[in-house]
Amino acid sequence: MESISIIRVRNKKQMDDFIHVVEIIYKGNSCYVPELYSDVRATFNPRRNSGLAFCDTALFVAYAKGRCVGRVAGIINHRANKRWNVSCVRFGYLEFIDNFLVAEALMEAVEQWGRDNGMNMIQGPMGITDFDKEGMLVDGFEYKGSAIDIYNHPYYPTFMEAMNYRKAVDWLQMHVEVPQQLPEKYKRAARYVRERTGLQVRKMTLGEMKGEYGLRVFHLLNECYGHLFGFTPFTEKQMHEFIHKFAPLANLELIPVIENDKGEIVGVAVMAFSLAEALKQTRGRLFPMGWWSLMKALKWKRSNHVDMLLIAVHPVYQGMGVNALFFEDLLPICQRYRIKWAETGPMLEDNLPMLSQWKLFNPEIIKRRRCYTKELLSY
């Protein structure tokens, strides 16, 4: 391969290359699930992503023989750095052909950008917000990706390790079965929690989700996830953006909310029908017909499995069996929709309470993904 050029994205043509290079890298790969290209553009548009108010970004593309062969985004999240007392540049949206020199050139570009901006460490793949995809796949390449996680080729982690990147944390994802009936342990736990604490499950209306109630759910997420690796609390402006984006897609039957006897929200679970096949059909394009594939998957031709996107319980109520209320509520709904199994979202490997809650549902770890880190030495 002739010399590799690394260009910082400055114009529409370069942004188009940044977005579309995945078509070359994953051509013919049956496991890769594309993001909507419009969503990638919106991520780096300050008018569409209020997270950019406290983040600096730099996008880089790699060229060889006149064609784009890779990309990477550098992100400095100043709120996260202040919260965790670090000087860290994140990398994300990393893609490259099977050529170590391309990967090395891309990472050197984002590392140097980090140094130039006073950073002394680098971590990733991570995003601007905690709803962005994060964690490089290091095990489970034979499983299809999803709408919420990164899929990458097996050579990616090999190249990262060759560049002296090491593990910061790992996340695990599980395949869990939907049982014919709720295990007796969870039946007893749900009954106990209702009788002793007065907690009740309810469902939001669309109007509530778009209003103050939806904001209260996000404030709960800030309280529940504040201690987790790299988490940055959502601002109210971000909350409004996420609600505006996802409310039209949400099936509110699959989002149970738990309230205490004062009407305070103390728990929420978010489950969604898998959009993996529909997204593959879009090939990243919402128009002219990509929207139809997504609409069918949401409304009519639903998958037989779901993505368990998140479960959050207020710290005061953790360890009391509250999750049993979620399972009790969701099981009959899954049976009505003929859901056979679920794939969890990424869970930190040392989050034992979260991992253990699935043990009665025949769990199988199917994917492991990693956040890499490296110290940035001054030159």
C-alpha positions in Angstrom: 0.0 0.0 0.0 1.3 3.5 -0.9 1.6 6.2 1.7 -1.4 6.8 4.0 -2.8 10.3 4.3 -4.7 11.4 7.4 -7.0 14.3 6.9 -9.0 16.2 9.5 -12.6 16.5 8.3 -13.3 20.0 7.3 -15.9 19.8 4.5 -18.9 17.8 3.3 -16.9 15.5 1.0 -14.7 14.5 3.8 -17.7 14.0 6.1 -19.3 11.8 3.5 -16.2 9.7 3.4 -16.2 9.5 7.2 -19.7 8.2 7.1 -19.6 5.9 4.1 -16.2 4.1 4.7 -18.1 1.4 6.6 -19.6 0.2 3.3 -16.1 -0.8 2.2 -15.0 -2.2 5.5 -18.1 -4.4 6.2 -19.0 -5.3 2.6 -20.5 -8.8 2.7 -20.4 -9.1 6.5 -23.7 -10.6 7.7 -23.2 -9.6 11.4 -22.6 -5.9 10.9 -25.6 -3.6 11.6 -25.3 -0.1 10.3 -26.2 3.1 12.0 -28.4 5.5 10.2 -26.1 7.9 8.4 -28.3 10.8 9.3 -27.8 10.0 13.0 -24.0 10.1 12.6 -24.2 13.5 11.0 -26.5 14.7 13.8 -24.0 13.5 16.4 -21.4 16.0 15.2 -23.8 18.9 14.5 -24.0 21.4 17.3 -27.5 22.3 16.4 -28.6 18.7 16.8 -26.4 17.5 19.7 -26.2 19.7 22.8 -23.5 17.5 24.2 -21.1 19.4 21.9 -21.5 22.4 24.1 -19.1 20.8 26.6 -17.1 18.6 24.2 -14.4 19.3 21.6 -14.2 17.0 18.7 -11.9 16.3 15.8 -12.8 13.8 13.0 -10.1 12.2 10.9 -10.2 10.1 7.7 -7.5 7.9 6.2 -6.8 7.8 2.5 -4.7 5.4 0.5 -4.5 5.1 -3.3 -7.1 7.8 -3.6 -9.8 6.1 -1.5 -11.0 6.3 2.1 -9.8 3.4 4.1 -10.6 4.4 7.7 -11.8 6.9 10.2 -11.7 8.0 13.9 -13.3 10.6 16.0 -11.4 12.4 18.8 -13.6 13.6 21.7 -12.6 15.7 24.7 -15.6 15.7 27.1 -14.8 18.4 29.5 -17.7 17.6 31.9 -16.6 14.0 32.2 -13.0 15.0 32.7 -14.0 17.4 35.5 -16.2 14.8 37.1 -13.6 12.1 37.1 -10.6 14.4 37.6 -8.7 13.3 34.5 -7.2 14.8 31.4 -8.6 12.3 28.9 -9.2 12.3 25.2 -11.7 9.7 24.0 -11.7 8.0 20.6 -14.8 6.7 18.9 -16.3 5.8 15.5 -13.0 3.9 14.8 -13.1 1.9 11.6 -10.2 0.7 9.4 -9.5 -1.9 6.7 -7.3 -4.9 7.6 -4.1 -3.0 7.5 -2.1 -2.2 10.7 -0.5 0.9 9.2 -3.9 2.5 8.6 -5.0 1.8 12.2 -1.8 3.1 13.6 -1.9 6.3 11.5 -5.5 7.0 12.6 -4.7 6.5 16.3 -1.6 8.5 16.1 -3.6 11.4 14.7 -6.1 11.4 17.6 -3.4 10.9 20.2 -1.5 13.9 18.9 -4.7 16.0 18.8 -5.2 15.0 22.5 -1.7 15.9 23.4 -2.0 19.3 21.6 -5.0 20.0 23.8 -3.3 19.1 27.1 -4.6 15.5 27.5 -2.3 12.9 29.1 -4.4 9.7 28.5 -6.7 8.3 25.8 -9.7 5.9 26.2 -12.2 4.3 23.9 -14.2 3.5 22.0 -16.5 5.9 23.8 -18.9 8.6 22.7 -20.0 12.1 23.5 -22.9 10.8 25.7 -23.5 7.7 27.6 -26.2 6.7 25.2 -23.6 6.5 22.4 -22.2 3.2 21.4 -19.1 2.2 23.4 -16.7 -0.7 23.8 -14.8 -2.6 21.1 -16.0 -6.1 20.5 -13.3 -8.5 21.6 -15.3 -11.8 21.8 -18.6 -12.8 20.1 -17.8 -11.9 16.5 -20.1 -14.7 15.2 -23.2 -12.9 16.7 -25.2 -10.3 14.9 -24.8 -6.8 16.1 -27.6 -4.7 17.3 -28.9 -1.1 17.2 -27.2 -0.2 20.4 -23.7 -1.7 20.2 -20.6 -1.7 18.2 -19.7 -4.5 15.8 -16.2 -4.7 14.5 -13.9 -7.2 12.8 -11.7 -9.6 14.9 -8.5 -7.8 13.8 -9.5 -4.6 15.5 -8.5 -5.6 19.1 -5.4 -7.4 17.8 -4.2 -4.1 16.3 -5.1 -2.1 19.4 -3.0 -4.4 21.6 -0.1 -4.1 19.1 -0.3 -0.3 19.6 0.2 -0.9 23.3 -3.4 -0.2 24.3 -4.5 -2.0 27.4 -7.9 -2.9 29.0 -9.6 -0.2 31.1 -12.9 -2.1 31.6 -14.9 -4.8 29.9 -18.7 -5.0 29.4 -20.6 -8.2 29.0 -23.8 -8.9 27.0 -26.1 -11.9 27.6 -28.6 -13.9 25.7 -31.5 -14.7 28.1 -34.5 -16.9 27.5 -38.1 -15.8 28.0 -39.6 -18.5 30.2 -43.2 -19.9 30.0 -43.8 -18.6 33.5 -42.1 -16.4 36.0 -39.7 -18.4 38.3 -41.2 -18.9 41.7 -38.4 -16.9 43.3 -39.4 -13.8 41.4 -43.1 -14.3 42.1 -42.3 -14.3 45.8 -40.0 -11.3 45.6 -42.6 -9.3 43.6 -45.3 -10.1 46.1 -43.0 -9.2 49.0 -41.9 -5.9 47.5 -45.5 -4.8 46.8 -46.7 -5.7 50.2 -43.8 -4.3 52.3 -42.9 -1.2 50.3 -46.0 -0.2 48.5 -44.1 0.0 45.2 -46.3 -0.2 42.1 -45.6 -0.6 38.4 -47.2 1.8 35.9 -46.8 2.8 32.3 -46.2 6.3 30.9 -48.4 7.8 28.4 -46.8 9.4 25.3 -47.7 12.8 26.7 -46.1 12.1 30.0 -43.0 10.8 28.3 -42.6 14.0 26.3 -43.3 16.2 29.4 -42.0 16.6 32.9 -42.5 12.9 33.7 -40.0 11.9 31.0 -37.5 14.3 32.5 -38.0 12.7 35.9 -37.0 9.3 34.4 -33.7 10.8 33.1 -33.0 12.4 36.5 -33.4 8.8 38.0 -30.8 7.6 35.4 -28.4 10.2 36.6 -28.8 9.1 40.2 -28.5 5.4 39.4 -25.6 5.5 36.9 -23.5 8.2 38.4 -20.9 5.8 39.9 -20.4 3.8 36.7 -17.3 4.0 34.6 -17.1 7.2 32.5 -20.7 8.3 33.2 -21.6 12.0 32.8 -25.0 13.1 34.0 -27.4 14.2 31.3 -28.2 17.9 31.1 -31.8 18.9 30.8 -31.2 20.0 27.2 -29.8 16.5 26.4 -32.8 14.9 28.1 -35.2 16.9 25.8 -33.2 15.9 22.8 -33.3 12.2 23.6 -37.0 12.3 24.4 -37.7 14.1 21.2 -35.7 11.5 19.2 -36.9 8.3 20.8 -40.5 9.0 21.9 -41.9 8.3 18.4 -40.1 4.9 18.4 -41.0 3.8 21.9 -43.4 1.0 22.7 -44.5 2.2 26.1 -45.8 -1.3 27.0 -42.2 -2.3 27.1 -41.1 0.5 29.5 -42.4 -0.2 33.0 -41.9 2.5 35.6 -41.9 1.8 39.3 -43.3 4.5 41.7 -43.4 4.5 45.5 -46.4 5.6 47.6 -45.4 9.2 47.2 -45.5 9.0 43.4 -41.7 9.3 43.2 -40.1 7.3 40.3 -37.7 4.8 41.8 -37.1 2.4 38.9 -37.4 2.1 35.2 -36.7 -0.6 32.6 -36.5 0.0 28.8 -37.0 -2.9 26.4 -37.4 -2.6 22.6 -38.1 -4.9 19.7 -34.8 -5.7 17.9 -34.2 -3.4 14.9 -31.1 -5.2 13.7 -32.7 -6.7 10.6 -34.5 -3.6 9.7 -31.4 -1.5 10.1 -29.5 -3.9 7.8 -32.3 -3.4 5.2 -31.9 0.4 5.4 -28.2 0.1 4.6 -27.8 3.2 6.7 -30.2 5.3 4.7 -33.6 6.5 6.1 -34.7 7.6 2.6 -36.2 6.7 0.3 -37.4 3.4 1.9 -35.4 2.9 5.0 -38.1 4.4 7.2 -40.5 1.8 5.9 -38.3 -1.1 7.1 -38.0 0.5 10.5 -41.8 1.2 10.7 -42.6 -2.5 9.8 -40.2 -3.7 12.5 -41.7 -1.5 15.1 -45.4 -1.9 14.3 -46.2 -5.0 12.3 -43.4 -7.4 11.4 -41.7 -7.6 14.8 -38.7 -9.7 15.6 -39.0 -12.7 18.0 -36.4 -11.2 20.3 -35.9 -7.9 22.1 -33.1 -5.7 23.3 -33.1 -5.2 27.0 -31.7 -1.7 26.9 -31.5 -0.7 30.5 -32.7 -1.4 34.1 -32.3 1.3 36.7 -33.3 1.3 40.4 -32.8 4.1 42.8 -29.9 3.4 45.1 -32.2 3.5 48.2 -34.2 0.6 46.8 -31.4 -1.6 45.3 -31.1 -5.0 46.8 -34.8 -5.2 47.8 -36.0 -7.4 44.9 -37.4 -4.5 42.9 -36.3 -6.1 39.6 -38.9 -8.8 40.2 -41.6 -6.3 39.6 -40.1 -5.5 36.1 -40.0 -9.2 35.2 -43.5 -9.9 36.5 -44.8 -7.0 34.3 -42.8 -7.7 31.2 -43.2 -11.5 31.0 -46.9 -11.7 29.9 -46.2 -8.9 27.4 -43.3 -10.8 25.9 -45.5 -13.9 25.7 -48.3 -12.0 23.9 -45.8 -10.7 21.3 -44.3 -14.3 21.1 -40.8 -13.1 22.2 -38.5 -16.0 22.6 -35.3 -14.4 23.9 -33.7 -11.1 24.8 -30.2 -9.7 24.5 -29.0 -7.4 27.3 -27.2 -4.2 26.8 -23.6 -4.0 27.8 -23.0 -4.5 31.6 -19.8 -3.9 33.4 -18.2 -7.3 34.2 -17.7 -6.3 37.9 -21.4 -5.2 38.3 -22.3 -8.5 39.9 -25.8 -7.5 41.1 -26.7 -6.6 37.5 -25.2 -9.8 36.1 -26.7 -12.1 38.7 -30.3 -10.9 38.2 -30.5 -13.0 35.0 -29.4 -16.3 36.5 -32.9 -17.9 36.5 -33.3 -17.1 32.7 -30.6 -19.5 31.4 -28.2 -16.7 30.6 -25.3 -17.1 28.2 -22.6 -14.5 27.8 -22.4 -14.0 24.0 -20.4 -10.8 23.7 -17.5 -9.1 25.5 -16.5 -5.6 24.6 -13.6 -3.5 25.9 -12.7 0.1 26.6 -9.0 0.5 25.9 -6.7 3.0 27.4 -3.2 4.3 27.0 -1.0 7.0 28.6 -0.1 9.8 26.2 3.6 10.6 26.7 4.8 14.1 25.8 7.2 14.3 22.9 
